[in-house]
Amino acid sequence: MADMSSSATMNRFQEVCHALLRMVEERSPGLSQTLPSSFPGVDDTSRMSRSQLGVLISELQAVGWGALKRMDRLLKTDKHSKSFVTNSTELSMGLFKERCYEVVGILEEGAILAVRVQLQ
């Protein structure tokens, strides 16, 4: 995935994954909030060498996957899953769904997932 993605795409991936994790953590009482990762210089990579850019993209990907995996583990736990659903509104669930679809879109763009085909 990192080989086929730009730093901007990977930065967006880790931001959206962290936002999803944060939504789950906020709705589960007693959980500490995971702090967002900071990547200075991610907006201007023109001065980076190819290897530096590769390292940055790999780090962005690792942070995104980490947030996504933690969110998945939390939602697989009955206690947190029930808290998430109970403390969510229709609007927040819609936003959660949109962010999930955004992650799917990024994964499709990076050729990690096969592109979805809409059935008629």
Contacts in CASP RR format, 6 or more apart in sequence:
PFRMAT RR
TARGET T0000
AUTHOR 0000-0000-0000
METHOD contacts of the structure
MODEL  1
MADMSSSATMNRFQEVCHALLRMVEERSPGLSQTLPSSFPGVDDTSRMSR
SQLGVLISELQAVGWGALKRMDRLLKTDKHSKSFVTNSTELSMGLFKERC
YEVVGILEEGAILAVRVQLQ
1 61 0 8 1.000
1 107 0 8 1.000
1 110 0 8 1.000
1 111 0 8 1.000
1 112 0 8 1.000
2 10 0 8 1.000
2 54 0 8 1.000
2 57 0 8 1.000
2 58 0 8 1.000
2 61 0 8 1.000
4 110 0 8 1.000
4 111 0 8 1.000
5 13 0 8 1.000
5 57 0 8 1.000
5 61 0 8 1.000
5 106 0 8 1.000
5 109 0 8 1.000
5 110 0 8 1.000
6 57 0 8 1.000
7 42 0 8 1.000
7 45 0 8 1.000
7 53 0 8 1.000
7 56 0 8 1.000
7 57 0 8 1.000
7 60 0 8 1.000
8 42 0 8 1.000
8 43 0 8 1.000
9 106 0 8 1.000
9 109 0 8 1.000
9 110 0 8 1.000
10 56 0 8 1.000
10 57 0 8 1.000
10 60 0 8 1.000
10 61 0 8 1.000
11 39 0 8 1.000
11 42 0 8 1.000
11 60 0 8 1.000
12 102 0 8 1.000
12 106 0 8 1.000
13 60 0 8 1.000
13 61 0 8 1.000
13 64 0 8 1.000
13 103 0 8 1.000
13 106 0 8 1.000
14 37 0 8 1.000
14 60 0 8 1.000
14 61 0 8 1.000
14 63 0 8 1.000
14 64 0 8 1.000
14 67 0 8 1.000
15 36 0 8 1.000
16 99 0 8 1.000
16 102 0 8 1.000
16 103 0 8 1.000
16 106 0 8 1.000
17 63 0 8 1.000
17 64 0 8 1.000
17 65 0 8 1.000
17 66 0 8 1.000
17 67 0 8 1.000
17 68 0 8 1.000
17 71 0 8 1.000
17 103 0 8 1.000
18 34 0 8 1.000
18 36 0 8 1.000
18 37 0 8 1.000
18 63 0 8 1.000
18 64 0 8 1.000
18 67 0 8 1.000
19 99 0 8 1.000
20 67 0 8 1.000
20 68 0 8 1.000
20 71 0 8 1.000
20 96 0 8 1.000
20 99 0 8 1.000
20 100 0 8 1.000
20 103 0 8 1.000
21 34 0 8 1.000
21 67 0 8 1.000
21 68 0 8 1.000
21 70 0 8 1.000
21 71 0 8 1.000
21 74 0 8 1.000
22 33 0 8 1.000
22 34 0 8 1.000
22 36 0 8 1.000
23 84 0 8 1.000
23 92 0 8 1.000
23 95 0 8 1.000
23 96 0 8 1.000
23 99 0 8 1.000
24 71 0 8 1.000
24 74 0 8 1.000
24 75 0 8 1.000
24 80 0 8 1.000
24 84 0 8 1.000
25 31 0 8 1.000
25 32 0 8 1.000
25 33 0 8 1.000
25 34 0 8 1.000
25 74 0 8 1.000
26 33 0 8 1.000
27 83 0 8 1.000
27 84 0 8 1.000
27 86 0 8 1.000
27 87 0 8 1.000
27 88 0 8 1.000
27 92 0 8 1.000
28 74 0 8 1.000
28 79 0 8 1.000
28 80 0 8 1.000
28 83 0 8 1.000
28 84 0 8 1.000
28 87 0 8 1.000
29 83 0 8 1.000
31 74 0 8 1.000
31 80 0 8 1.000
34 67 0 8 1.000
34 70 0 8 1.000
37 63 0 8 1.000
39 56 0 8 1.000
39 59 0 8 1.000
39 60 0 8 1.000
42 56 0 8 1.000
42 60 0 8 1.000
45 53 0 8 1.000
45 56 0 8 1.000
48 56 0 8 1.000
68 103 0 8 1.000
74 80 0 8 1.000
74 81 0 8 1.000
74 84 0 8 1.000
75 81 0 8 1.000
75 84 0 8 1.000
88 96 0 8 1.000
104 113 0 8 1.000
104 116 0 8 1.000
105 113 0 8 1.000
107 113 0 8 1.000
108 114 0 8 1.000
108 115 0 8 1.000
108 116 0 8 1.000
END
